[in-house]
Amino acid sequence: MSAAVVVMGIGIALVLALLGATLAMAVFRIVRGPTILDRMIGSDMVLTTVLVVIAAAMVIRQDLAGIPVLVVIAATSVFATIAVARAVTPSSDPSDEGTDATTPERRQEGS
């Protein structure tokens, strides 16, 4: 076995270990919360990690068949982030005094 193959194997193992640690931390962030924004950050980290794993597999296999999957996952991540950002952003309506809850973490006044 040549030295290049050994170095490549060690490099792949190191990258997979780091991606696994990233995925574990992202899932911890999703489970722990405490707000919807924390969970969205964790979700974005999970989707980004999945994108990197698929892209790394494509590089190793020298195959471009996974590009449509990467595009769909990236679009899903972007649209989910936009949806959550719109849901938690206060209303721009001047008559809205901000008394209505925009996130589940906020308590209604008087309840």
All heavy atoms as an XYZ file, in Angstrom:
788
protein
N       0.860     -1.169      0.000
C       0.000      0.000      0.000
C       0.908      1.233      0.000
O       1.822      1.349      0.812
C      -0.895     -0.022      1.238
C      -1.930      1.053      1.220
S      -3.098      1.054      2.605
C      -3.744     -0.570      2.631
N       0.628      2.160     -0.889
C       1.482      3.336     -1.004
C       1.175      4.355      0.096
O       0.127      4.324      0.731
C       1.299      3.979     -2.374
O       0.031      4.574     -2.459
N       2.106      5.259      0.290
C       1.948      6.292      1.327
C       0.790      7.225      1.003
O       0.097      7.707      1.901
C       3.243      7.083      1.462
N       0.544      7.472     -0.283
C      -0.546      8.370     -0.683
C      -1.904      7.794     -0.287
O      -2.791      8.527      0.156
C      -0.491      8.613     -2.182
N      -2.054      6.497     -0.418
C      -3.317      5.859     -0.056
C      -3.535      5.933      1.452
O      -4.647      6.199      1.931
C      -3.339      4.387     -0.548
C      -4.570      3.666     -0.037
C      -3.273      4.333     -2.058
N      -2.481      5.746      2.218
C      -2.575      5.824      3.675
C      -2.935      7.244      4.106
O      -3.817      7.457      4.950
C      -1.261      5.361      4.337
C      -1.294      5.623      5.826
C      -1.019      3.897      4.052
N      -2.260      8.233      3.525
C      -2.537      9.627      3.863
C      -3.972      9.984      3.490
O      -4.674     10.662      4.252
C      -1.525     10.568      3.171
C      -1.947     12.027      3.313
C      -0.140     10.355      3.732
N      -4.422      9.527      2.327
C      -5.795      9.799      1.897
C      -6.791      9.151      2.846
O      -7.807      9.754      3.204
C      -6.029      9.299      0.471
C      -7.406      9.625     -0.045
S      -7.688     11.384     -0.170
C      -7.591     11.575     -1.904
N      -6.531      7.936      3.283
C      -7.418      7.254      4.225
C      -7.498      7.975      5.563
O      -8.582      8.125      6.137
N      -6.346      8.453      6.037
C      -6.325      9.204      7.297
C      -7.082     10.524      7.135
O      -7.850     10.932      8.009
C      -4.870      9.449      7.759
C      -4.232      8.123      8.166
C      -4.823     10.451      8.907
C      -2.754      8.219      8.444
N      -6.899     11.181      6.004
C      -7.604     12.437      5.740
C      -9.108     12.251      5.690
O      -9.868     13.040      6.265
N      -9.561     11.203      5.032
C     -10.994     10.921      4.944
C     -11.562     10.602      6.321
O     -12.645     11.085      6.691
C     -11.256      9.781      3.940
C     -10.980     10.265      2.514
C     -12.690      9.275      4.059
C     -11.024      9.174      1.472
N     -10.831      9.821      7.103
C     -11.299      9.487      8.455
C     -11.387     10.739      9.324
O     -12.349     10.906     10.091
C     -10.358      8.463      9.090
N     -10.420     11.640      9.202
C     -10.429     12.877      9.977
C     -11.613     13.762      9.579
O     -12.318     14.301     10.440
C      -9.110     13.630      9.785
C      -8.970     14.945     10.537
C      -8.993     14.700     12.046
C      -7.697     15.648     10.127
N     -11.843     13.892      8.300
C     -12.970     14.707      7.824
C     -14.299     14.119      8.287
O     -15.180     14.845      8.752
C     -12.928     14.839      6.285
C     -14.224     15.412      5.741
C     -11.760     15.712      5.868
N     -14.449     12.817      8.198
C     -15.691     12.185      8.650
C     -15.897     12.350     10.153
O     -17.028     12.576     10.606
C     -15.711     10.712      8.265
C     -15.906     10.421      6.778
C     -15.818      8.920      6.520
C     -17.222     10.975      6.290
N     -14.818     12.283     10.924
C     -14.931     12.485     12.372
C     -15.355     13.916     12.693
O     -16.233     14.142     13.546
C     -13.608     12.160     13.059
N     -14.788     14.888     11.995
C     -15.156     16.280     12.228
C     -16.597     16.559     11.792
O     -17.337     17.288     12.477
C     -14.190     17.212     11.501
C     -12.767     17.261     12.052
C     -11.867     18.094     11.154
C     -12.767     17.801     13.463
N     -17.012     15.984     10.674
C     -18.396     16.161     10.228
C     -19.371     15.490     11.194
O     -20.456     16.017     11.459
C     -18.576     15.626      8.809
C     -17.926     16.468      7.715
C     -18.003     15.745      6.370
C     -18.569     17.832      7.625
N     -18.988     14.343     11.741
C     -19.825     13.684     12.745
C     -19.966     14.516     14.001
O     -21.058     14.623     14.577
N     -18.864     15.143     14.430
C     -18.922     16.016     15.607
C     -19.804     17.234     15.329
O     -20.596     17.646     16.187
C     -17.506     16.459     15.992
N     -19.700     17.785     14.141
C     -20.544     18.918     13.767
C     -22.013     18.527     13.779
O     -22.863     19.263     14.293
C     -20.158     19.431     12.366
O     -18.786     19.803     12.368
C     -21.007     20.610     11.955
N     -22.310     17.366     13.243
C     -23.695     16.890     13.216
C     -24.220     16.665     14.633
O     -25.351     17.039     14.950
C     -23.786     15.602     12.396
C     -25.174     15.082     12.100
C     -25.965     16.092     11.285
C     -25.085     13.772     11.356
N     -23.395     16.096     15.504
C     -23.817     15.864     16.889
C     -24.091     17.186     17.608
O     -25.082     17.312     18.335
C     -22.750     15.064     17.632
N     -23.236     18.179     17.395
C     -23.458     19.484     18.034
C     -24.712     20.166     17.492
O     -25.446     20.819     18.245
C     -22.239     20.384     17.841
C     -21.052     19.966     18.677
S     -19.668     21.113     18.579
C     -18.984     20.694     16.992
N     -24.976     20.007     16.200
C     -26.172     20.614     15.610
C     -27.442     19.966     16.163
O     -28.414     20.657     16.480
C     -26.123     20.488     14.095
N     -27.438     18.651     16.288
C     -28.612     17.957     16.847
C     -28.800     18.363     18.309
O     -29.937     18.582     18.756
C     -28.462     16.428     16.695
C     -29.519     15.697     17.479
C     -28.532     16.046     15.228
N     -27.712     18.520     19.057
C     -27.807     18.993     20.430
C     -28.437     20.383     20.476
O     -29.285     20.666     21.315
C     -26.414     19.018     21.074
C     -26.399     19.582     22.458
C     -26.872     18.832     23.524
C     -25.927     20.860     22.693
C     -26.870     19.356     24.809
C     -25.911     21.388     23.967
C     -26.385     20.637     25.038
N     -28.058     21.241     19.544
C     -28.627     22.592     19.477
C     -30.122     22.544     19.175
O     -30.899     23.310     19.740
C     -27.888     23.384     18.403
C     -28.342     24.777     18.199
C     -27.770     25.660     19.249
N     -28.041     27.044     18.914
C     -27.501     28.057     19.521
N     -26.641     27.845     20.475
N     -27.808     29.272     19.197
N     -30.538     21.629     18.313
C     -31.959     21.494     17.994
C     -32.737     20.999     19.206
O     -33.797     21.519     19.531
C     -32.157     20.544     16.789
C     -31.603     21.175     15.519
C     -33.630     20.194     16.613
C     -31.546     20.234     14.346
N     -32.214     20.002     19.884
C     -32.914     19.411     21.027
C     -32.945     20.377     22.208
O     -33.974     20.529     22.867
C     -32.239     18.080     21.433
C     -32.796     17.556     22.732
C     -32.407     17.054     20.324
N     -31.841     21.050     22.458
C     -31.734     21.913     23.635
C     -32.500     23.206     23.483
O     -33.055     23.729     24.433
C     -30.253     22.184     23.900
C     -29.975     23.081     25.043
C     -29.707     22.294     26.288
N     -29.684     23.147     27.453
C     -28.613     23.585     28.055
N     -27.427     23.221     27.593
N     -28.689     24.353     29.099
N     -32.508     23.776     22.288
C     -33.251     25.018     22.076
C     -32.561     26.216     22.688
O     -31.398     26.421     22.448
N     -33.207     27.022     23.459
C     -34.593     26.992     23.921
C     -35.566     27.723     22.993
O     -36.773     27.605     23.156
C     -34.520     27.707     25.267
C     -33.437     28.705     25.099
C     -32.433     28.042     24.169
N     -35.080     28.495     22.025
C     -36.000     29.243     21.172
C     -36.065     28.619     19.784
O     -35.229     27.788     19.409
C     -35.556     30.714     21.031
O     -34.323     30.749     20.320
C     -35.399     31.383     22.386
N     -37.046     29.069     19.025
C     -37.195     28.568     17.660
C     -36.001     28.982     16.799
O     -35.605     28.268     15.877
C     -38.533     29.040     17.052
C     -38.826     28.276     15.778
C     -38.523     30.525     16.812
C     -40.223     28.483     15.240
N     -35.406     30.131     17.108
C     -34.243     30.568     16.333
C     -33.042     29.670     16.592
O     -32.275     29.368     15.670
C     -33.915     32.024     16.660
C     -34.999     33.031     16.245
C     -34.616     34.429     16.682
C     -35.248     32.974     14.763
N     -32.864     29.219     17.833
C     -31.794     28.260     18.129
C     -32.005     26.966     17.359
O     -31.063     26.382     16.819
C     -31.737     27.960     19.624
C     -31.266     29.145     20.432
O     -30.359     29.849     19.961
O     -31.805     29.357     21.534
N     -33.236     26.521     17.316
C     -33.542     25.288     16.584
C     -33.327     25.465     15.080
O     -32.888     24.544     14.389
C     -34.960     24.850     16.906
C     -35.080     24.355     18.320
C     -36.473     23.835     18.637
N     -36.461     23.228     19.960
C     -36.801     23.873     21.072
N     -37.187     25.122     21.019
N     -36.762     23.245     22.233
N     -33.619     26.650     14.568
C     -33.408     26.906     13.143
C     -31.923     26.918     12.818
O     -31.507     26.408     11.778
C     -34.055     28.241     12.768
C     -34.144     28.462     11.291
S     -35.263     27.284     10.552
C     -34.258     26.695      9.216
N     -31.107     27.478     13.701
C     -29.654     27.463     13.486
C     -29.158     26.014     13.457
O     -28.361     25.633     12.601
C     -28.935     28.270     14.576
C     -29.219     29.753     14.398
C     -27.430     28.004     14.560
C     -28.759     30.607     15.554
N     -29.642     25.196     14.387
C     -29.266     23.784     14.401
C     -29.701     23.064     13.138
O     -28.960     22.261     12.564
N     -30.906     23.375     12.683
C     -31.409     22.758     11.452
C     -30.559     23.156     10.254
O     -30.238     22.321      9.399
C     -32.863     23.170     11.238
O     -33.331     22.729     10.005
N     -30.188     24.429     10.181
C     -29.305     24.873      9.098
C     -27.950     24.169      9.160
O     -27.387     23.801      8.132
C     -29.099     26.382      9.159
C     -30.270     27.157      8.582
O     -31.070     26.561      7.838
O     -30.386     28.353      8.886
N     -27.434     23.969     10.367
C     -26.158     23.263     10.513
C     -26.270     21.816     10.047
O     -25.366     21.292      9.386
C     -25.689     23.308     11.964
C     -25.146     24.639     12.401
S     -24.693     24.709     14.147
C     -23.536     23.381     14.292
N     -27.387     21.163     10.380
C     -27.586     19.777      9.940
C     -27.641     19.711      8.423
O     -26.975     18.868      7.794
C     -28.862     19.175     10.571
C     -29.249     17.881      9.885
C     -28.663     18.940     12.054
N     -28.434     20.595      7.807
C     -28.544     20.568      6.348
C     -27.220     20.910      5.677
O     -26.862     20.297      4.663
C     -29.645     21.526      5.892
C     -31.069     21.057      6.212
C     -32.080     22.131      5.863
C     -31.391     19.778      5.472
N     -26.467     21.851      6.235
C     -25.162     22.186      5.662
C     -24.194     21.014      5.791
O     -23.438     20.713      4.855
C     -24.591     23.432      6.351
O     -25.512     24.508      6.195
C     -23.258     23.825      5.760
N     -24.239     20.327      6.921
C     -23.375     19.162      7.107
C     -23.739     18.062      6.107
O     -22.849     17.429      5.525
C     -23.479     18.638      8.547
O     -23.145     19.700      9.441
C     -22.538     17.474      8.779
N     -25.018     17.855      5.898
C     -25.450     16.857      4.906
C     -24.967     17.257      3.512
O     -24.494     16.406      2.741
C     -26.990     16.693      4.940
C     -27.485     15.903      3.752
C     -27.416     16.038      6.236
N     -25.046     18.550      3.194
C     -24.540     19.019      1.902
C     -23.054     18.717      1.748
O     -22.604     18.250      0.699
C     -24.760     20.523      1.760
C     -26.157     20.994      1.411
C     -26.250     22.509      1.523
C     -26.532     20.556      0.025
N     -22.280     18.982      2.795
C     -20.835     18.750      2.735
C     -20.526     17.261      2.596
O     -19.630     16.871      1.837
C     -20.131     19.366      3.966
C     -18.681     18.947      4.043
C     -20.248     20.873      3.938
N     -21.266     16.418      3.315
C     -21.038     14.966      3.221
C     -21.331     14.470      1.807
O     -20.547     13.701      1.222
C     -21.894     14.216      4.262
C     -21.917     12.722      3.989
C     -21.385     14.491      5.662
N     -22.448     14.916      1.234
C     -22.785     14.491     -0.128
C     -21.748     15.010     -1.120
O     -21.312     14.280     -2.021
C     -24.203     14.962     -0.506
C     -25.241     14.230      0.344
C     -24.476     14.728     -1.989
C     -26.650     14.763      0.189
N     -21.323     16.271     -0.957
C     -20.315     16.830     -1.861
C     -18.984     16.097     -1.729
O     -18.317     15.826     -2.732
C     -20.139     18.319     -1.576
N     -18.600     15.749     -0.496
C     -17.354     15.002     -0.302
C     -17.435     13.621     -0.945
O     -16.470     13.156     -1.561
C     -17.043     14.881      1.184
N     -18.596     12.976     -0.819
C     -18.774     11.672     -1.456
C     -18.695     11.796     -2.977
O     -18.133     10.920     -3.655
C     -20.103     11.060     -1.039
N     -19.229     12.893     -3.504
C     -19.151     13.109     -4.950
C     -17.706     13.296     -5.400
O     -17.310     12.802     -6.460
C     -19.997     14.320     -5.356
C     -21.479     14.082     -5.292
S     -22.473     15.567     -5.548
C     -21.698     16.347     -6.915
N     -16.913     14.004     -4.597
C     -15.506     14.219     -4.944
C     -14.743     12.904     -4.895
O     -13.954     12.598     -5.792
C     -14.876     15.266     -3.994
C     -13.368     15.284     -4.125
C     -15.456     16.640     -4.261
N     -14.990     12.116     -3.853
C     -14.281     10.843     -3.714
C     -14.622      9.900     -4.865
O     -13.748      9.247     -5.427
C     -14.587     10.201     -2.353
C     -13.940     11.025     -1.235
C     -14.104      8.758     -2.297
C     -14.384     10.630      0.147
N     -15.908      9.861     -5.239
C     -16.340      8.965     -6.314
C     -16.119      9.549     -7.695
O     -16.289      8.867     -8.694
C     -17.826      8.636     -6.172
C     -18.154      7.804     -4.959
C     -19.618      7.469     -4.900
N     -20.400      8.706     -4.991
C     -21.646      8.775     -5.405
N     -22.275      7.701     -5.777
N     -22.275      9.921     -5.452
N     -15.777     10.836     -7.772
C     -15.624     11.563     -9.031
C     -16.876     11.418     -9.886
O     -16.833     11.055    -11.058
C     -14.379     11.095     -9.775
C     -13.112     11.364     -9.017
C     -11.883     10.885     -9.753
O     -11.965     10.213    -10.767
N     -10.724     11.240     -9.219
N     -18.011     11.754     -9.241
C     -19.316     11.599     -9.875
C     -20.130     12.861     -9.623
O     -20.121     13.399     -8.513
C     -20.022     10.377     -9.270
C     -21.354     10.102     -9.922
O     -21.564     10.549    -11.064
O     -22.175      9.431     -9.283
N     -20.837     13.341    -10.621
C     -21.636     14.557    -10.485
C     -23.134     14.277    -10.363
O     -23.936     15.203    -10.449
C     -21.394     15.476    -11.690
C     -19.960     15.963    -11.878
C     -19.845     16.792    -13.148
C     -19.505     16.753    -10.686
N     -23.511     13.044    -10.139
C     -24.926     12.683    -10.106
C     -25.674     13.271     -8.912
O     -26.891     13.386     -8.943
C     -25.075     11.166    -10.103
N     -24.970     13.681     -7.873
C     -25.625     14.193     -6.674
C     -25.915     15.685     -6.688
O     -26.463     16.216     -5.724
N     -25.580     16.378     -7.769
C     -25.791     17.820     -7.813
C     -27.265     18.202     -7.663
O     -27.577     19.132     -6.921
C     -25.152     18.431     -9.077
C     -23.631     18.387     -8.926
C     -25.631     19.862     -9.298
C     -22.872     18.929    -10.086
N     -28.214     17.528     -8.319
C     -29.624     17.890     -8.087
C     -30.048     17.735     -6.626
O     -30.827     18.540     -6.114
C     -30.397     16.925     -8.987
C     -29.436     16.537    -10.053
C     -28.095     16.536     -9.391
N     -29.519     16.735     -5.951
C     -29.829     16.548     -4.529
C     -29.286     17.718     -3.718
O     -29.962     18.237     -2.817
C     -29.250     15.210     -4.021
C     -29.464     15.053     -2.534
C     -29.845     14.049     -4.782
N     -28.069     18.168     -4.035
C     -27.486     19.310     -3.339
C     -28.321     20.567     -3.535
O     -28.550     21.330     -2.591
C     -26.056     19.560     -3.828
C     -25.017     18.489     -3.531
C     -23.681     18.862     -4.155
C     -24.877     18.270     -2.058
N     -28.803     20.768     -4.752
C     -29.617     21.954     -5.045
C     -30.929     21.917     -4.261
O     -31.349     22.920     -3.671
C     -29.879     22.072     -6.562
C     -30.904     23.150     -6.866
C     -28.588     22.352     -7.300
N     -31.572     20.760     -4.203
C     -32.841     20.638     -3.476
C     -32.634     20.853     -1.981
O     -33.413     21.565     -1.327
C     -33.496     19.267     -3.757
C     -34.660     19.009     -2.824
C     -33.950     19.191     -5.205
N     -31.597     20.278     -1.410
C     -31.334     20.447      0.024
C     -31.011     21.912      0.328
O     -31.495     22.471      1.316
C     -30.200     19.524      0.490
C     -30.653     18.071      0.415
C     -29.771     19.856      1.909
C     -29.554     17.066      0.686
N     -30.212     22.551     -0.515
C     -29.872     23.958     -0.293
C     -31.111     24.846     -0.392
O     -31.307     25.744      0.426
C     -28.809     24.400     -1.296
N     -31.958     24.582     -1.373
C     -33.182     25.378     -1.521
C     -34.106     25.173     -0.330
O     -34.707     26.133      0.171
C     -33.896     25.004     -2.820
N     -34.221     23.946      0.137
C     -35.048     23.669      1.314
C     -34.538     24.441      2.521
O     -35.319     25.029      3.278
C     -35.049     22.158      1.621
O     -35.535     21.462      0.479
C     -35.902     21.843      2.828
N     -33.243     24.461      2.712
C     -32.651     25.182      3.831
C     -32.935     26.675      3.737
O     -33.309     27.313      4.726
C     -31.147     24.925      3.876
O     -30.553     25.638      4.918
N     -32.771     27.237      2.559
C     -33.004     28.674      2.375
C     -34.459     29.020      2.630
O     -34.773     29.970      3.355
C     -32.577     29.112      0.953
C     -33.084     30.507      0.634
C     -31.075     29.061      0.822
N     -35.381     28.248      2.048
C     -36.806     28.552      2.213
C     -37.250     28.374      3.663
O     -38.072     29.140      4.168
C     -37.657     27.708      1.274
C     -37.439     28.034     -0.184
C     -37.412     27.028     -1.129
C     -37.245     29.333     -0.598
C     -37.207     27.325     -2.472
C     -37.036     29.648     -1.938
C     -37.018     28.637     -2.879
N     -36.719     27.383      4.346
C     -37.073     27.180      5.758
C     -36.566     28.334      6.610
O     -37.274     28.821      7.500
C     -36.498     25.861      6.260
N     -35.364     28.800      6.338
C     -34.816     29.929      7.089
C     -35.643     31.186      6.852
O     -35.947     31.933      7.791
C     -33.352     30.175      6.691
O     -32.607     28.987      6.944
C     -32.752     31.324      7.457
N     -36.029     31.422      5.618
C     -36.861     32.590      5.305
C     -38.215     32.488      5.994
O     -38.714     33.473      6.554
C     -37.019     32.742      3.780
C     -35.686     33.152      3.157
C     -38.107     33.765      3.446
C     -35.672     33.111      1.649
N     -38.817     31.314      5.989
C     -40.120     31.135      6.632
C     -40.047     31.402      8.124
O     -40.916     32.084      8.690
C     -40.639     29.726      6.368
N     -39.025     30.897      8.785
C     -38.882     31.131     10.227
C     -38.594     32.603     10.493
O     -39.154     33.194     11.430
C     -37.782     30.229     10.826
C     -37.444     30.645     12.235
C     -38.223     28.784     10.784
N     -37.757     33.222      9.678
C     -37.449     34.640      9.874
C     -38.702     35.494      9.722
O     -38.924     36.424     10.495
C     -36.379     35.086      8.881
N     -39.541     35.158      8.761
C     -40.792     35.910      8.591
C     -41.751     35.670      9.740
O     -42.498     36.556     10.139
C     -41.448     35.535      7.271
C     -40.708     36.087      6.070
C     -41.450     35.783      4.804
N     -42.795     36.321      4.884
C     -43.309     37.189      4.035
N     -42.571     37.608      3.049
N     -44.533     37.613      4.166
N     -41.741     34.468     10.295
C     -42.662     34.143     11.384
C     -42.289     34.852     12.681
O     -43.172     35.195     13.461
C     -42.697     32.638     11.609
N     -41.015     35.080     12.917
C     -40.602     35.669     14.185
C     -40.360     37.174     14.099
O     -40.138     37.817     15.116
C     -39.346     34.983     14.758
C     -39.602     33.527     15.010
C     -38.150     35.202     13.883
N     -40.394     37.735     12.902
C     -40.190     39.168     12.746
C     -41.441     39.913     13.164
O     -42.542     39.558     12.747
C     -39.847     39.500     11.280
O     -38.696     38.760     10.904
C     -39.603     40.981     11.099
N     -41.284     40.947     13.987
C     -42.453     41.735     14.373
C     -43.111     42.390     13.157
O     -42.457     42.666     12.154
C     -41.883     42.803     15.305
C     -40.552     42.305     15.719
C     -40.075     41.412     14.632
N     -44.380     42.643     13.275
C     -45.146     43.233     12.188
C     -44.661     44.650     11.905
O     -44.300     45.392     12.808
C     -46.628     43.249     12.559
O     -47.352     43.946     11.582
N     -44.682     45.050     10.641
C     -44.310     46.417     10.271
C     -45.531     47.329     10.260
O     -45.422     48.497      9.926
C     -43.622     46.424      8.907
O     -44.503     45.928      7.927
N     -46.678     46.785     10.630
C     -47.909     47.559     10.689
C     -47.817     48.542     11.858
O     -47.634     48.128     13.001
C     -49.093     46.610     10.868
C     -50.426     47.321     10.858
O     -50.456     48.525     10.506
O     -51.437     46.683     11.190
N     -47.962     49.869     11.602
C     -47.840     50.843     12.694
C     -48.899     50.683     13.783
O     -48.665     51.043     14.929
C     -47.990     52.197     11.996
C     -47.864     51.939     10.551
C     -48.143     50.492     10.328
N     -50.059     50.130     13.451
C     -51.112     49.965     14.457
C     -50.837     48.776     15.373
O     -51.451     48.651     16.425
C     -52.472     49.797     13.780
O     -52.494     48.594     13.034
N     -49.921     47.912     14.973
C     -49.573     46.761     15.795
C     -48.571     47.202     16.850
O     -47.478     47.659     16.544
C     -48.969     45.658     14.924
C     -48.645     44.410     15.715
O     -49.116     44.285     16.854
O     -47.910     43.562     15.179
N     -48.936     47.086     18.101
C     -48.071     47.530     19.179
C     -47.159     46.421     19.687
O     -46.515     46.562     20.717
C     -48.917     48.092     20.321
C     -49.693     49.320     19.899
C     -50.590     49.829     20.999
O     -50.534     49.285     22.118
O     -51.345     50.763     20.740
N     -47.134     45.312     19.007
C     -46.259     44.230     19.398
C     -46.764     43.409     20.559
O     -46.000     42.711     21.204
N     -48.065     43.492     20.839
C     -48.595     42.751     21.984
C     -48.965     41.319     21.622
O     -49.174     40.505     22.506
C     -49.844     43.451     22.556
O     -50.816     43.587     21.509
C     -49.479     44.819     23.111
N     -49.043     41.027     20.331
C     -49.356     39.647     19.959
C     -48.066     38.846     19.833
O     -47.049     39.345     19.388
C     -50.166     39.580     18.662
C     -49.436     40.213     17.493
O     -48.555     41.056     17.735
O     -49.762     39.869     16.348
N     -48.121     37.621     20.281
C     -46.929     36.773     20.276
C     -46.623     36.335     18.854
O     -47.521     35.946     18.116
C     -47.144     35.566     21.161
N     -45.366     36.408     18.494
C     -44.956     35.944     17.173
C     -44.202     34.632     17.245
O     -43.947     34.024     16.231
C     -44.080     36.997     16.473
O     -42.963     37.273     17.299
C     -44.860     38.266     16.207
N     -43.813     34.212     18.439
C     -43.133     32.935     18.599
C     -43.747     32.190     19.773
O     -44.316     32.803     20.673
C     -41.626     33.124     18.882
O     -41.467     33.819     20.106
C     -40.948     33.883     17.766
N     -43.650     30.875     19.780
C     -44.211     30.110     20.895
C     -43.540     30.409     22.224
O     -44.127     30.198     23.270
C     -43.960     28.654     20.496
C     -43.670     28.676     19.053
C     -43.135     30.027     18.733
N     -42.313     30.948     22.192
C     -41.601     31.209     23.428
C     -42.123     32.433     24.160
O     -41.914     32.603     25.343
C     -40.106     31.393     23.156
C     -39.405     30.129     22.724
C     -39.595     29.834     21.254
O     -39.954     30.754     20.486
O     -39.416     28.678     20.869
N     -42.791     33.310     23.439
C     -43.319     34.535     24.028
C     -44.655     34.280     24.677
O     -45.524     33.678     24.071
C     -43.508     35.573     22.925
C     -42.626     36.725     23.007
C     -42.998     37.570     21.834
N     -42.422     38.872     21.938
C     -42.530     39.740     20.993
N     -43.199     39.460     19.903
N     -41.999     40.908     21.122
N     -44.831     34.766     25.881
C     -46.122     34.604     26.552
C     -47.061     35.718     26.168
O     -46.640     36.853     25.996
C     -45.932     34.641     28.070
C     -45.531     33.309     28.620
C     -45.561     33.318     30.113
N     -46.864     33.759     30.582
C     -47.104     34.124     31.824
N     -46.136     34.147     32.686
N     -48.300     34.481     32.195
N     -48.329     35.397     26.045
C     -49.351     36.400     25.805
C     -49.523     37.241     27.058
O     -49.444     36.735     28.167
C     -50.678     35.731     25.449
C     -50.715     35.117     24.083
C     -50.923     36.172     23.003
O     -51.320     37.286     23.269
N     -50.654     35.786     21.778
N     -49.751     38.531     26.896
C     -50.013     39.413     28.015
C     -51.336     39.017     28.662
O     -52.330     38.790     27.977
C     -50.101     40.871     27.551
C     -48.827     41.385     26.934
C     -47.755     41.645     27.950
O     -48.079     42.079     29.058
O     -46.581     41.408     27.623
N     -51.354     38.882     29.951
C     -52.578     38.607     30.679
C     -52.957     37.138     30.751
O     -54.044     36.787     31.177
N     -52.103     36.235     30.322
C     -52.467     34.809     30.412
C     -51.595     34.089     31.391
O     -50.614     34.525     31.862
C     -52.367     34.123     29.063
O     -51.066     34.193     28.556
